[in-house]
Amino acid sequence: MKFCSQCGQGNTDEATFCIQCGASLEPEGTPTTAAAPPAGEVPPTPPAGAAPPAPGVVPPGAAPPGVVPPPPGVTGRPIGTAPGAPYGARPIRQQQPTDGMAVASLVLSISSFIFCPVVTAVLGVIFGYMSLTKIEESQGAVGGSELARAGIIIGWINIGLTVLVGIFILVMVLVASTQ
C-alpha cells in the first residue's frame, strides 16, 4: 500500500495518483505518462497542418501548468468539486442554509407552553408544514426539516394538552354548578 505524501491517504500499490487529493504518488524524479512537461521544457509540436493553440490556451488532453492530471481511466471531475475546478481541487463543503420558517415553527411551538398556548401552537404547526413543503421543493438546497418536524410535534402536543385541560376545566365547572 502506498501512502500519499500530501494527505496521508492509503492507495493501492498500482496507483500513480492519490485517490483522495490527486497528488502524484511517484517519487520526484520518476516521470509519469500523464504529467505535463516540466517548466522550461518545450511542449511537443502539433501535427503538420494543425493550427498552434493561442497563448494561454491549453491543448486538449494536456494538463495546465501546476494542475495534477487525473489518474489514467478516470473521467469527469471528483465528486463535490466545483465545475471547472482542476482535478486535484479539494471538495467544496458548504453548510446547507436552514429555512427560517422551520426555526419559527420550533420557537413558536416551544413558546406556546408559556405564552398564549392555542395561538402560538397553531402558528407553530402551520409554519412547520409550510417549511416542510418549501424544504422538499428545494430538493436539498435548503435544510431544517428536523426543526420543522420538531415544531409540528411540539405544537400538536401543546394543542392536545390544551384541549385536555379545557375539557377538564369544563367538567369541573359543570360538576361544581350541579352541587
N, C-alpha and C positions, 0 to 999 in steps of 0.2 A: 504494500500500500504506500502510495506517495502522499506526502503532506504538503499543502500549499505554503509557500514562504510568506505570502501576503496575508491570508486569513486563517490559516491553520486547518482548513478543511481536508479531510481524508479523501483521496481519489484512488481509482484503480491503478494498477501498475502500468496498464497500456495507455492511460490518459496523458495527453500532452498539454491540456489546459484544465484549470481548476473548474469543477462543476459549480462552485459557489460564487466566485468572483471573476472567473475568466482569465486569470493570470496564467502565464506560461509556466509549466512545471518542468521544463527543460533547463539544464544548467545554463549559465550566462553565455558561454562560448559555443553552445550547440545550436546550429541554425535549424529553424523549423520550416516546413514546406509552405505553411500558410502565412508566414510573417511578412510584413512589409520590408523593403530593402532598408538596411541601416542608413542613418543620416550620412550624407556626403557621398553616398554611392549613387550612381546614375541608374534610374529605373530602366527596364528593358524598352527598346524602341517598339512602337506599334508596327503591325504588319504593313507591307507596302500598299499604298493606295488608301490607307485609313488616315483620317484627319487626326492630328495630335489633339489631346484634350486641352481645354482652355486653362489658363493659370488658375490655380485654386480648386480645380475640379478633379476629383479622384476617379480614375477609370473604374469601370465595373469589375468586381471581383477583387479589387485591391483594397487594403485597409488604409484609412487615413493615418498620417503620422501620429504616433502616440496612442493609438487605439489598439486594444487587444483583439485580434480576429477570433471569430467563433471556432470551436473545435471542428474538425472535418465531419461532415454529415449533419451538422446542426444548422437548421434554417430558422428564420424568423428572429424574434427578439426574446430575451428572457422574460419570464412571467413577472409582472409587477413593475417593469421599467417603462419609462415614458416613451411614446412613439418618437422615433428618430434618434433615440439615445444610442450611443455606441454599445457594442456587445458587452463590454466589461463594466458597464454602469451599474451602480447599486440600485436595488429596487426602491420604488417610491413607497413610503409608509406614511399615509396621511390619516388623521383621525376623522372618523365619519361625523359630520355635524348632527347634533341632536335636534329633533323637531321641538320648537318652543311650545306647541300645544300639548305635547306629551309631558313636559315639565309642569305646565299649568294644570293639567289634569291631576297629576300626583299632588301638587301643592294644594289645590282646592279640595281634593278628597281628604287629605290629612287634616287640613284646617276645618273641615266640616265637623270634626269631633269637638271643636272649641267654639266656632262662630257659626251661627245660623245653619244648623245641620241639614235641613232639606235643600235649601237653595244651593249651597256650595257643593253638596254631594251630587246633586243633579247636574250642575255645571261641570264638575269633575268627570262624571260619566260621559256626558256629551262631548267634552273636549277629548277624552280618551278615545272614543270611537272615531271622531273626526281625524285625530292624529294617526290612528292605525290605518285608516284609509289612505291618508296622504303618504305614509311611510311605504305602504305596499305599492302605491302607484309610482313611487320614486325608484323602484327596482334596486334598492340597495344604496342609493345615493344619500339618503337621509336615515339616521338611526333614531333610537329612542323607543322602540316598540316595547321594551321591558318596562320603561317608565309609564307608558300609556296603559299597558295591561295592569300594572300595579294600581294606577289611578282608577281604572274601571273597577277592579276588585274591591278596593277600599271604599270607593263611592257606593257600590251596591251593598256592601256590609253596613255602611252607615245608614243607608236608606232602609234596609231591613231592620236594623236596631231601632231606628226612629219610628217605624210602623209598629213594632212590638211594644215599645214604650207608650206610644199613643193608644194602642188597644188596651194596655194595662191600666193607664190613667182613665180611659173611658169606662172600663169595667168597675174600677174603684169608685168613680163618681156615681155610676148607676146603683151600685150596692149601697153607698152612703145615702143616696137620696131615697131609697126604699125603706130605710130604717127610721 
